[in-house]
């Protein structure tokens, strides 16, 4: 993975974090219609696949599938923030991100702070795979490290 690809992944998360914050403040504006949500579309391959960290979750395909999932989950939580702690070039178009996720239940008010390990595949300047893991060794293996 080139430095340009690493910057692409970092920019993806910066846009995503801002889009989630905008959506949380104004849930009447569809997630995909926020300025940052629109920028995300440019960073994602049309057939991008997102695999959430929970084995019972389906994978989401394409920008529309990902934004629908984010909008549904955003209805259940508020103050959803994502911070990139570390981003490692794994070579061959792959990267591993260590992320800090913070959410607060919209109804319960319960705060959740969690570390997430995300594997990315970048091809031709776009993200084609986003695969979340709760376990670092599992993520390292998936990234080929």
ABEGO torsion letter per residue (X at the ends): XBAAAAAAAAAAAAAAAAAAAAAAABAABBAAABAAAAAAAAABBAABBBBBABAABBBBBEAAAAAAAAAAAAAABBGBBBBBABBBBAEGGBBBBBBBBBBBBAAAGBBBBBBBBBBBBBBGGBBABBBBBABAAAAAAAAGX
